[in-house]
Amino acid sequence: MSREWRAGIIGGSALLTLVSGFLPWWAMRVGTETFVGSAWRMSSRWTVSVLLTVAAAVVWLAWRMARARVPVAILLAALAAVAVSVFLTLQQRSDVELWPPAEVTATPVPEFQLSATVEVSGTEFAESVMPRDHLRRYTDPRIEAGTSYGFWAGLAGMTLTGLALVVAGRGGRYQS
């Protein structure tokens, strides 16, 4: 594999990761409406993951263009950054709270008690239940929330960046 080809794969996979940060990583369907949030809006961990992967690739590419061979320390740091990115991405996904919690039960309301019903729009509801860094997965028939295709594109971009760095390694020989 040529030097340019390796750099292109690393750059392309890092670009995929960066672009995925703007795609819907989280989606909530309320009735017929769908509300989405990007990695930037939904999670600090996802934001850090995207930025770490892109930074690792940029540092490797910059070093590779400036010199013919990347030092072992730079390569290992780039690989570690990508590994941390994948870990943070998966950790945020596993930290999603299932809603409503199993311990919550509906209590009957006595008939003589008055209650007020407040109407809110779907957008207001989605914004109130999609706070940054506190994601909730809904499984109610009327409400469904969970990861979306941007999450999978981002995870694929991070993984491809890491694999491309492993394959590219340190690169060519030192120039004399």
C-alpha positions as CSV (number, residue, x, y, z in Angstrom):
1,M,0.0,0.0,0.0
2,S,1.4,3.3,-1.0
3,R,2.1,6.2,1.4
4,E,-0.6,8.4,-0.2
5,W,-3.2,5.5,0.0
6,R,-2.6,5.0,3.7
7,A,-2.8,8.7,4.4
8,G,-6.0,8.9,2.4
9,I,-7.6,6.1,4.3
10,I,-6.7,7.6,7.7
11,G,-7.9,11.1,6.6
12,G,-11.1,9.7,5.1
13,S,-12.0,7.7,8.2
14,A,-11.2,10.7,10.4
15,L,-13.4,12.8,8.1
16,L,-16.2,10.3,8.4
17,T,-15.9,10.5,12.2
18,L,-16.0,14.3,12.1
19,V,-19.0,14.4,9.7
20,S,-20.9,11.8,11.8
21,G,-20.8,14.2,14.7
22,F,-23.3,16.4,12.8
23,L,-25.6,13.5,12.0
24,P,-28.4,12.3,14.3
25,W,-26.7,10.2,17.1
26,W,-29.9,10.1,19.1
27,A,-33.5,10.0,17.8
28,M,-36.8,10.3,19.6
29,R,-40.1,9.5,17.9
30,V,-43.2,10.9,19.6
31,G,-46.2,9.9,17.7
32,T,-45.5,10.7,14.1
33,E,-42.8,13.3,14.8
34,T,-39.1,12.5,15.1
35,F,-36.6,14.7,17.0
36,V,-32.9,14.1,16.7
37,G,-29.7,15.3,18.4
38,S,-26.2,15.2,17.1
39,A,-23.1,14.0,19.0
40,W,-22.3,17.6,19.8
41,R,-25.8,18.3,21.3
42,M,-26.4,15.0,23.2
43,S,-23.2,14.0,24.9
44,S,-20.0,15.4,26.2
45,R,-18.4,11.9,25.9
46,W,-19.5,11.6,22.3
47,T,-18.1,15.1,21.6
48,V,-14.8,14.2,23.2
49,S,-14.7,10.9,21.3
50,V,-15.2,12.5,17.9
51,L,-12.6,15.2,18.6
52,L,-10.0,12.8,20.0
53,T,-10.2,10.5,16.9
54,V,-9.9,13.4,14.6
55,A,-7.0,14.9,16.6
56,A,-5.2,11.6,16.6
57,A,-5.5,11.3,12.8
58,V,-4.5,14.9,12.2
59,V,-1.4,14.5,14.4
60,W,-0.4,11.3,12.6
61,L,-1.0,12.8,9.2
62,A,0.8,16.0,10.0
63,W,3.9,14.1,11.3
64,R,3.8,11.8,8.3
65,M,3.7,14.7,5.8
66,A,6.5,16.7,7.7
67,R,8.7,13.6,8.0
68,A,8.7,10.2,6.3
69,R,8.4,8.1,9.5
70,V,6.2,8.6,12.6
71,P,7.9,7.9,15.9
72,V,6.6,5.0,18.0
73,A,5.4,7.4,20.7
74,I,3.2,9.4,18.3
75,L,1.8,6.2,16.8
76,L,1.0,4.7,20.2
77,A,-0.5,8.0,21.4
78,A,-2.8,8.1,18.3
79,L,-3.8,4.5,18.8
80,A,-4.5,5.1,22.5
81,A,-6.6,8.2,21.7
82,V,-8.7,6.2,19.2
83,A,-9.1,3.4,21.7
84,V,-10.3,5.9,24.4
85,S,-12.7,7.3,21.8
86,V,-14.3,4.0,21.1
87,F,-14.5,3.2,24.9
88,L,-16.2,6.6,25.7
89,T,-18.6,6.2,22.8
90,L,-19.7,2.7,23.9
91,Q,-19.7,3.8,27.6
92,Q,-22.1,6.6,26.9
93,R,-24.4,4.2,25.0
94,S,-24.4,1.7,27.9
95,D,-25.1,4.5,30.5
96,V,-28.4,5.3,28.9
97,E,-31.2,5.1,31.4
98,L,-34.2,2.9,30.6
99,W,-37.4,4.9,31.0
100,P,-39.7,4.5,32.8
101,P,-37.7,2.7,35.4
102,A,-38.9,-0.7,36.5
103,E,-39.6,0.5,40.1
104,V,-42.0,3.2,38.9
105,T,-45.6,2.0,39.1
106,A,-48.8,3.8,38.3
107,T,-50.9,4.6,41.3
108,P,-54.6,4.9,41.0
109,V,-56.0,8.4,41.4
110,P,-59.2,8.8,43.4
111,E,-62.1,10.0,41.4
112,F,-62.8,13.0,43.6
113,Q,-59.3,14.4,43.1
114,L,-59.1,17.2,40.5
115,S,-56.3,17.2,38.1
116,A,-55.1,19.7,35.5
117,T,-53.8,18.6,32.1
118,V,-51.1,20.7,30.5
119,E,-50.7,20.5,26.8
120,V,-47.1,20.7,25.5
121,S,-45.9,20.5,22.0
122,G,-43.9,17.5,20.8
123,T,-40.8,19.7,20.5
124,E,-41.1,21.0,24.1
125,F,-41.6,17.4,25.3
126,A,-38.6,16.1,23.3
127,E,-36.3,18.9,24.5
128,S,-37.3,18.2,28.1
129,V,-36.5,14.5,27.9
130,M,-33.4,14.8,25.8
131,P,-31.0,16.6,28.1
132,R,-27.3,16.6,27.3
133,D,-25.4,13.8,29.1
134,H,-28.5,12.3,30.6
135,L,-30.0,10.2,27.9
136,R,-33.1,8.1,28.4
137,R,-34.2,5.2,26.3
138,Y,-38.0,5.0,25.9
139,T,-39.8,1.8,24.9
140,D,-43.4,3.0,25.2
141,P,-45.5,2.4,22.1
142,R,-46.1,6.1,21.7
143,I,-42.5,7.2,22.5
144,E,-39.4,5.6,21.2
145,A,-35.9,6.9,21.8
146,G,-32.4,5.5,21.2
147,T,-29.3,5.7,19.2
148,S,-29.6,6.6,15.5
149,Y,-27.5,6.1,12.4
150,G,-25.0,8.9,13.2
151,F,-23.9,6.9,16.3
152,W,-23.1,3.9,14.1
153,A,-21.4,6.0,11.4
154,G,-19.3,7.6,14.2
155,L,-18.4,4.3,15.7
156,A,-17.5,2.9,12.3
157,G,-15.3,6.0,11.6
158,M,-13.5,5.7,14.9
159,T,-12.9,1.9,14.3
160,L,-11.7,2.5,10.8
161,T,-9.4,5.2,11.9
162,G,-7.8,2.9,14.5
163,L,-7.5,0.0,12.0
164,A,-6.0,2.3,9.4
165,L,-3.4,3.6,11.9
166,V,-2.5,0.0,12.8
167,V,-2.1,-1.0,9.2
168,A,-0.2,2.2,8.3
169,G,2.1,1.9,11.3
170,R,5.0,4.2,11.4
171,G,5.1,4.7,7.7
172,G,8.1,4.8,5.4
173,R,11.9,5.2,6.0
174,Y,13.6,8.2,7.4
175,Q,14.7,10.6,4.7
176,S,18.4,11.4,4.6
